Amino acid sequence: MTAHTDPATPAARRWAALDTAAGGLALDLGLYAAATAFAAITAVTSTLPPHRAWGAVATIGYALATLAATTQLLARHRAPGTPLAGLPARWTITAFTWATTALLPVVTQSIERAGGRTDRAQEEVIVVEHAGARLAEHGTPYLGPDAIAALPPGEQLLGYTPYQPGMALFGLPRAAVDAWWTDARVWFAVATALALAALVTTLRATAAPAPPRRAAALLRAVQAATVLPVGALTLATGGDDLPVLALCLLALALAAAGRPGRAGLAVGAAGALKLFAWPVAIVLICWAATRRSGSRTALGALGLPVLALLPVLLVDSDALVENVLRFPLGHGLVTSPAQSPFPGHLIAETVPAGRAVAAALLVAVGLTIAVRLLRRPPRTAAATALICGYGLLAAILLMPTTRFGYLLYPIALLVAAPALALADTRNGPGIPGNPRAGTGRKAYT
C-alpha cells in the first residue's frame, strides 16, 4: 500500500494523492470492496475449513463496511465538511470492521471448537496450546527430537513448536481451563488490541505538527494491521503473528515519540514471541545508536528474548535447538508445510541446488542491508520502519519455506511509515537539541 522512501519522490506523491482522495474515503471504499470480494471467494473456494468459516462471517462485515464507506462518500459529495465523512466516523467504521471480520470470527470459531468442532483452528493454535501445557508441566514448551520421533508420523509436525518460548504463554489459559475463552486466538486478539491501543495513544500524544494529517496517516496504519484480509484472516484462524506485529509497531511508535528504552522493551517482548521480530530489533538498535541511546534500546530488545530463552535452555537445550533452529531451517524430522509459491520456494524446488541458491540470495540481501545500516543508519522511526518493511519483504519472498500471511509484516510496517514520520518528535539528524526537530522534514532519511 506504500512504495515511497522520500516524501519528495513521484511515488510518494502518487501514494499521497491516492491516500487523501476524497478525504481518504476513496481508498477506504476500495479497500473494503476488495476485501468483500476476497472474503466471499475464500468462503466458497478455500480448501481450509477455518478459512471458509472466516470468509462466511467476514464477507458480511466487509460488505457492511463497503456500504458505510459508500454512504460517507455520498454524504461528503452532497455536504462537504459533514461529520459523517470525517475522521471520527472513519475510525468508527474501521473499529466495526475489525470487530466483525476478525474478533467475531475468533469468538465464533473458538465457541464452535469448544463445542466439539475439530476443524475450527489452524495447526499453530493447537501447537501454541500444547506448548503452554508443556511449559506448565515441564518448564519448557519444547519436545526433544527423541520425543518427536516417538510420535506417530501424522502427529510429528504438531510436536514442533517453532516459536520463541514467550509464545507458550498464550497457551497457558487452555492448560488451566478447557473453555472457548481459553482458545489461544482469544488471547492473541487481546494482546494485539492492547498493543495497538498503546500505539494509537503514543502517536496521538506526540507534539509533532499537522495533527489532522497525522491522525489520517495513523488511521491508515491501523487499518493495515487490522482490517486488511491478510490480517483479519490470520487472527481469526491462527493469530500468532498479530501480537508480534502489533508489538513491533508499538516499538516504532515509541521510537517516534523519543522513548528508546520503552521501544526496546516493546520489540524485545515481540522477539520473545517469534524470530520475525529480531530483524526489527536490530534495525531499531541502529536507530537508537544515532540518538546515543543504543545501549538503552538493546537492553530490552535483546535482554527480554535472552531472559525468555535461558530457562528453557537450562531445562533442555537440544529440544530448543531442534524446534527453533533445525525445524525452521528445514533440518527437522518433518518438513514445514509453509510453502507459498514465492520466488525463494520456486527456486528451491525447480533450480538445481535451488536451496543453496535461495540461501545465497538471502545472505546477499542480508549483507546489503547490513552495509546500509553501517554506512547510513536510520535517523528516524519512519526510516527504521521502511528498512524493516523492505528487508522483511525481500526475506519473505526469498525464503524457501514461507507463508502468504507473512506479507502482513512488511505491508503494515511500510504503511505505518507516514504516520511515524508525522509523529516523530525529532525528525532530521539525531542530535540532541536539533533545531529542525519536529518540523516534519527529512522524515525518510
C-alpha positions as CSV (number, residue, x, y, z in Angstrom):
1,M,0.0,0.0,0.0
2,T,3.0,2.3,0.1
3,A,6.2,2.5,-2.0
4,H,7.9,5.6,-1.0
5,T,11.2,6.2,0.7
6,D,11.3,10.0,0.4
7,P,8.4,12.4,0.7
8,A,9.5,14.3,-2.5
9,T,9.6,11.3,-4.8
10,P,7.0,10.8,-7.5
11,A,6.0,7.5,-5.9
12,A,5.4,9.3,-2.6
13,R,3.3,12.0,-4.3
14,R,1.2,9.4,-6.1
15,W,0.6,7.5,-2.8
16,A,-0.3,10.7,-1.0
17,A,-2.8,11.6,-3.8
18,L,-4.4,8.1,-3.6
19,D,-4.4,8.1,0.2
20,T,-6.1,11.5,0.5
21,A,-8.5,11.3,-2.4
22,A,-12.0,12.3,-1.2
23,G,-10.6,12.8,2.3
24,G,-9.3,9.2,2.4
25,L,-12.7,7.8,1.7
26,A,-11.9,6.6,-1.9
27,L,-9.2,4.3,-0.7
28,D,-11.4,3.2,2.2
29,L,-14.1,2.2,-0.2
30,G,-11.6,0.4,-2.5
31,L,-10.1,-1.5,0.5
32,Y,-13.5,-2.6,1.8
33,A,-14.9,-3.6,-1.6
34,A,-11.8,-5.6,-2.5
35,A,-11.9,-7.3,1.0
36,T,-15.5,-8.2,0.5
37,A,-14.7,-10.0,-2.8
38,F,-11.7,-11.7,-1.2
39,A,-13.7,-12.9,1.8
40,A,-16.5,-14.2,-0.5
41,I,-14.1,-16.1,-2.7
42,T,-12.4,-17.5,0.4
43,A,-15.7,-18.7,1.8
44,V,-16.5,-20.6,-1.5
45,T,-13.2,-21.9,-2.7
46,S,-10.8,-22.3,0.2
47,T,-9.7,-25.9,1.0
48,L,-9.1,-25.0,4.6
49,P,-12.3,-25.2,6.8
50,P,-11.2,-22.4,9.2
51,H,-10.7,-20.1,6.2
52,R,-14.1,-20.9,4.8
53,A,-15.7,-20.3,8.1
54,W,-13.9,-17.0,8.3
55,G,-15.0,-16.0,4.8
56,A,-18.6,-16.7,5.6
57,V,-18.6,-14.3,8.5
58,A,-16.2,-11.7,7.2
59,T,-18.0,-11.2,3.9
60,I,-20.9,-9.7,5.8
61,G,-18.7,-7.4,7.8
62,Y,-16.7,-6.2,4.8
63,A,-20.0,-5.7,2.8
64,L,-21.4,-3.5,5.6
65,A,-18.2,-1.5,5.7
66,T,-18.4,-1.0,2.0
67,L,-21.9,0.2,2.3
68,A,-20.9,2.6,5.1
69,A,-17.9,4.0,3.1
70,T,-20.2,4.5,0.1
71,T,-22.6,6.4,2.3
72,Q,-19.8,8.5,3.6
73,L,-18.6,9.4,0.0
74,L,-22.2,10.4,-1.0
75,A,-22.6,12.5,2.2
76,R,-19.3,14.2,1.5
77,H,-20.2,15.0,-2.0
78,R,-23.6,16.5,-1.0
79,A,-22.4,18.3,2.1
80,P,-18.6,18.8,2.3
81,G,-17.4,19.0,5.8
82,T,-20.2,16.8,7.2
83,P,-19.1,14.9,10.3
84,L,-20.4,11.7,8.7
85,A,-17.4,11.7,6.4
86,G,-14.9,12.9,8.9
87,L,-12.0,11.1,10.6
88,P,-14.0,10.1,13.8
89,A,-16.6,8.3,11.5
90,R,-13.8,6.6,9.6
91,W,-12.3,5.4,12.9
92,T,-15.7,4.0,13.9
93,I,-16.1,2.1,10.7
94,T,-12.6,0.7,11.0
95,A,-13.3,-0.5,14.5
96,F,-16.6,-2.0,13.4
97,T,-14.9,-3.8,10.5
98,W,-12.2,-5.3,12.7
99,A,-14.8,-6.4,15.2
100,T,-16.9,-8.1,12.5
101,T,-14.2,-9.5,10.3
102,A,-11.6,-10.6,12.9
103,L,-12.9,-10.5,16.5
104,L,-16.3,-12.0,15.8
105,P,-14.8,-14.9,13.8
106,V,-12.3,-15.5,16.6
107,V,-15.1,-15.9,19.1
108,T,-17.4,-17.9,16.9
109,Q,-14.7,-20.4,15.9
110,S,-13.5,-20.7,19.5
111,I,-17.0,-21.5,20.6
112,E,-17.6,-24.0,17.9
113,R,-14.2,-25.6,18.6
114,A,-15.1,-25.8,22.3
115,G,-18.3,-27.5,21.3
116,G,-16.5,-30.3,19.5
117,R,-15.7,-29.0,16.1
118,T,-12.2,-30.1,15.2
119,D,-11.9,-28.1,12.0
120,R,-12.1,-24.6,13.6
121,A,-8.4,-23.8,14.2
122,Q,-5.2,-24.0,12.2
123,E,-2.3,-26.1,13.5
124,E,-0.5,-23.1,15.1
125,V,-3.3,-22.7,17.6
126,I,-3.0,-26.3,18.7
127,V,0.8,-26.1,18.7
128,V,0.8,-23.0,21.0
129,E,-1.7,-24.6,23.4
130,H,0.3,-27.8,23.6
131,A,3.4,-25.6,24.2
132,G,1.6,-23.9,27.1
133,A,0.7,-27.2,28.6
134,R,4.3,-28.5,28.4
135,L,5.6,-25.2,29.8
136,A,3.3,-25.5,32.8
137,E,4.1,-29.2,33.4
138,H,7.8,-29.5,32.4
139,G,9.2,-25.9,32.4
140,T,9.9,-26.0,28.6
141,P,7.4,-25.6,25.7
142,Y,9.6,-27.9,23.5
143,L,9.7,-31.6,22.8
144,G,13.2,-33.1,22.2
145,P,14.0,-34.8,18.9
146,D,13.6,-38.3,20.5
147,A,10.1,-37.4,21.9
148,I,9.1,-36.1,18.5
149,A,10.4,-39.2,16.7
150,A,8.4,-41.3,19.1
151,L,5.1,-39.7,18.0
152,P,3.0,-41.3,15.2
153,P,4.2,-40.0,11.8
154,G,0.9,-38.0,11.3
155,E,1.5,-36.2,14.6
156,Q,5.2,-35.3,14.4
157,L,4.5,-32.0,12.7
158,L,2.3,-30.8,15.6
159,G,5.1,-31.9,18.0
160,Y,7.2,-29.0,16.9
161,T,7.0,-25.5,18.4
162,P,8.9,-23.2,16.0
163,Y,8.4,-20.2,18.2
164,Q,10.3,-18.4,20.9
165,P,9.4,-19.5,24.5
166,G,7.2,-16.5,25.2
167,M,4.6,-17.7,22.7
168,A,3.8,-20.6,25.0
169,L,2.3,-18.0,27.4
170,F,-0.7,-17.7,25.1
171,G,-1.3,-21.4,25.6
172,L,-1.3,-21.3,29.4
173,P,-5.1,-20.5,29.8
174,R,-6.1,-23.6,27.9
175,A,-3.7,-25.6,30.1
176,A,-5.7,-24.5,33.1
177,V,-9.3,-24.5,31.8
178,D,-10.8,-26.1,28.7
179,A,-13.3,-23.4,27.5
180,W,-13.9,-21.2,24.5
181,W,-12.3,-18.1,26.1
182,T,-9.0,-20.0,26.7
183,D,-8.5,-20.6,23.0
184,A,-5.1,-19.1,22.2
185,R,-6.6,-16.9,19.5
186,V,-8.7,-15.1,22.1
187,W,-5.5,-14.1,23.9
188,F,-3.7,-13.3,20.7
189,A,-6.6,-10.8,20.0
190,V,-6.4,-9.3,23.5
191,A,-2.6,-8.8,23.2
192,T,-3.0,-7.3,19.7
193,A,-5.7,-4.9,20.8
194,L,-3.8,-3.7,23.8
195,A,-0.6,-3.1,21.8
196,L,-2.5,-1.2,19.1
197,A,-4.3,0.9,21.6
198,A,-0.9,1.8,23.2
199,L,0.4,2.6,19.7
200,V,-2.5,5.0,19.0
201,T,-2.2,6.6,22.4
202,T,1.6,7.1,21.9
203,L,1.4,8.7,18.5
204,R,-1.6,10.9,19.4
205,A,0.3,12.2,22.4
206,T,3.3,13.4,20.4
207,A,3.8,17.1,20.0
208,A,4.5,16.9,16.3
209,P,2.8,19.3,13.8
210,A,-0.1,18.7,11.4
211,P,-2.4,16.7,13.7
212,P,-5.1,16.1,11.0
213,R,-2.6,14.6,8.6
214,R,-1.0,12.6,11.4
215,A,-4.4,11.3,12.5
216,A,-5.3,10.3,9.0
217,A,-2.0,8.5,8.5
218,L,-2.4,6.8,11.8
219,L,-5.8,5.5,10.8
220,R,-4.3,4.1,7.6
221,A,-1.6,2.4,9.6
222,V,-4.1,0.8,12.0
223,Q,-6.2,-0.4,9.0
224,A,-3.2,-2.1,7.5
225,A,-2.7,-4.0,10.8
226,T,-6.3,-4.9,11.5
227,V,-8.9,-4.9,8.7
228,L,-6.8,-6.0,5.7
229,P,-7.9,-9.6,4.9
230,V,-4.4,-10.9,5.4
231,G,-4.5,-9.6,9.0
232,A,-8.1,-10.4,9.8
233,L,-7.9,-13.9,8.3
234,T,-4.7,-14.6,10.1
235,L,-6.0,-13.5,13.5
236,A,-9.3,-15.5,13.1
237,T,-7.7,-18.8,12.1
238,G,-4.2,-18.8,13.6
239,G,-3.3,-15.5,15.1
240,D,0.2,-15.9,16.4
241,D,1.7,-13.3,14.1
242,L,-0.6,-10.4,15.2
243,P,0.7,-9.7,18.7
244,V,4.3,-9.9,17.3
245,L,3.4,-7.3,14.6
246,A,1.5,-5.1,17.0
247,L,4.4,-5.0,19.4
248,C,6.9,-4.2,16.6
249,L,4.6,-1.3,15.5
250,L,4.3,-0.1,19.1
251,A,8.1,-0.1,19.4
252,L,8.4,2.1,16.3
253,A,5.7,4.4,17.7
254,L,7.7,4.7,21.0
255,A,10.8,5.4,18.9
256,A,8.9,8.2,17.1
257,A,7.9,9.6,20.5
258,G,11.5,9.7,21.6
259,R,11.4,6.8,24.1
260,P,14.2,4.5,23.1
261,G,14.2,2.5,26.3
262,R,10.5,1.6,26.0
263,A,10.9,0.9,22.3
264,G,13.5,-1.7,23.2
265,L,11.2,-3.3,25.7
266,A,8.3,-3.5,23.2
267,V,10.4,-5.0,20.4
268,G,12.1,-7.3,23.0
269,A,8.7,-8.6,24.0
270,A,7.9,-9.3,20.3
271,G,11.3,-11.1,20.0
272,A,10.5,-13.3,23.0
273,L,7.5,-14.5,20.9
274,K,8.8,-15.0,17.4
275,L,12.1,-14.7,15.4
276,F,10.4,-12.4,12.9
277,A,10.8,-9.5,15.4
278,W,14.6,-9.9,15.7
279,P,15.5,-8.1,12.4
280,V,13.2,-5.2,13.6
281,A,15.1,-5.2,16.9
282,I,18.5,-4.9,15.2
283,V,17.4,-2.0,12.9
284,L,15.8,-0.3,15.9
285,I,19.1,-0.6,17.9
286,C,20.9,1.0,14.9
287,W,18.3,3.9,15.0
288,A,18.9,4.3,18.7
289,A,22.6,4.4,18.3
290,T,22.2,7.6,16.2
291,R,20.4,9.1,19.3
292,R,23.2,7.9,21.7
293,S,20.6,5.5,23.2
294,G,21.8,2.2,21.6
295,S,22.5,0.6,25.0
296,R,19.1,1.5,26.4
297,T,17.3,0.1,23.5
298,A,19.4,-3.0,23.2
299,L,18.9,-3.8,26.9
300,G,15.2,-4.5,26.3
301,A,15.4,-5.5,22.7
302,L,18.0,-8.3,23.3
303,G,17.6,-8.8,27.1
304,L,13.9,-9.9,27.1
305,P,14.4,-12.6,24.4
306,V,17.5,-13.8,26.2
307,L,15.6,-14.0,29.5
308,A,12.9,-16.0,27.8
309,L,15.4,-18.4,26.3
310,L,17.6,-19.0,29.4
311,P,15.2,-21.2,31.5
312,V,14.2,-23.5,28.6
313,L,17.9,-23.7,27.5
314,L,18.8,-24.9,31.0
315,V,15.9,-27.4,31.0
316,D,16.6,-29.0,27.6
317,S,19.0,-27.2,25.2
318,D,18.7,-29.9,22.5
319,A,14.9,-29.5,22.4
320,L,15.3,-25.8,22.0
321,V,17.7,-26.1,19.1
322,E,15.5,-28.8,17.4
323,N,12.4,-26.6,17.5
324,V,13.7,-23.1,17.0
325,L,16.6,-23.7,14.6
326,R,16.6,-27.1,12.9
327,F,12.9,-27.3,12.0
328,P,12.6,-23.7,10.5
329,L,15.8,-24.3,8.5
330,G,14.4,-27.5,7.0
331,H,16.5,-29.9,9.0
332,G,13.9,-31.3,11.3
333,L,12.3,-34.8,11.3
334,V,9.5,-33.4,9.1
335,T,9.2,-30.6,6.6
336,S,7.4,-27.4,7.3
337,P,4.2,-27.0,5.3
338,A,4.8,-23.3,4.9
339,Q,5.4,-23.3,1.1
340,S,3.7,-20.4,-0.6
341,P,4.8,-20.1,-4.3
342,F,7.1,-17.1,-3.8
343,P,10.4,-16.8,-5.7
344,G,12.5,-18.5,-3.0
345,H,10.3,-21.5,-2.8
346,L,10.2,-21.8,-6.6
347,I,13.9,-21.5,-6.9
348,A,14.4,-24.2,-4.2
349,E,12.1,-26.6,-6.0
350,T,12.9,-26.1,-9.6
351,V,16.5,-24.9,-9.9
352,P,19.5,-27.3,-9.5
353,A,20.9,-26.8,-6.0
354,G,17.9,-24.5,-5.6
355,R,18.1,-24.3,-1.8
356,A,21.7,-23.2,-1.9
357,V,20.8,-20.6,-4.5
358,A,17.9,-19.3,-2.4
359,A,20.1,-19.2,0.7
360,A,22.8,-17.3,-1.2
361,L,20.2,-14.7,-2.3
362,L,19.0,-14.3,1.3
363,V,22.6,-13.8,2.5
364,A,23.2,-11.3,-0.2
365,V,20.1,-9.3,0.8
366,G,21.1,-9.5,4.5
367,L,24.6,-8.2,3.7
368,T,23.2,-5.4,1.6
369,I,21.0,-4.3,4.5
370,A,23.9,-4.6,6.9
371,V,26.1,-2.4,4.8
372,R,23.3,0.1,4.6
373,L,22.9,0.2,8.3
374,L,26.6,0.6,8.9
375,R,27.1,3.3,6.3
376,R,23.8,5.2,6.8
377,P,21.9,4.1,9.9
378,P,18.2,5.2,10.1
379,R,17.8,8.5,12.0
380,T,14.0,8.4,12.2
381,A,11.4,5.9,13.2
382,A,9.9,6.2,9.7
383,A,13.2,5.3,8.1
384,T,13.5,2.4,10.5
385,A,10.1,1.1,9.5
386,L,10.9,1.3,5.8
387,I,14.1,-0.6,6.2
388,C,12.4,-3.3,8.2
389,G,9.5,-3.4,5.8
390,Y,11.5,-3.8,2.7
391,G,14.0,-6.1,4.3
392,L,11.3,-8.4,5.6
393,L,9.6,-8.3,2.2
394,A,12.8,-9.4,0.5
395,A,13.3,-12.2,3.1
396,I,9.7,-13.5,2.8
397,L,9.9,-13.6,-1.0
398,L,13.3,-15.4,-1.0
399,M,12.8,-17.9,1.9
400,P,12.4,-21.5,0.6
401,T,9.6,-22.1,3.2
402,T,7.3,-19.2,3.9
403,R,3.6,-18.3,4.1
404,F,1.5,-15.8,2.2
405,G,0.3,-14.5,5.6
406,Y,3.8,-13.3,6.5
407,L,3.3,-10.4,4.0
408,L,1.3,-8.8,6.8
409,Y,4.6,-7.7,8.4
410,P,6.1,-5.7,5.5
411,I,2.7,-4.3,4.5
412,A,1.9,-3.0,8.0
413,L,5.4,-1.6,8.5
414,L,5.5,0.2,5.2
415,V,2.0,1.7,5.6
416,A,2.9,2.8,9.2
417,A,5.9,4.9,7.9
418,P,3.9,8.1,7.1
419,A,2.2,8.1,10.5
420,L,5.6,7.7,12.2
421,A,7.1,10.4,10.1
422,L,4.4,12.9,11.0
423,A,4.6,12.0,14.7
424,D,8.4,11.9,15.0
425,T,9.4,14.3,17.7
426,R,13.0,14.6,16.4
427,N,13.0,14.3,12.7
428,G,16.2,15.1,11.0
429,P,19.7,14.3,12.2
430,G,19.6,12.5,15.6
431,I,21.4,15.2,17.6
432,P,20.0,16.3,20.9
433,G,18.7,19.8,20.6
434,N,18.4,19.6,16.8
435,P,16.7,22.9,15.8
436,R,14.9,21.1,12.9
437,A,13.3,18.6,15.4
438,G,9.5,18.3,14.8
439,T,9.5,20.1,11.5
440,G,8.4,17.1,9.6
441,R,11.3,17.3,7.2
442,K,13.8,14.6,6.4
443,A,11.3,12.0,7.8
444,Y,12.6,9.3,5.5
445,T,16.3,9.7,5.5
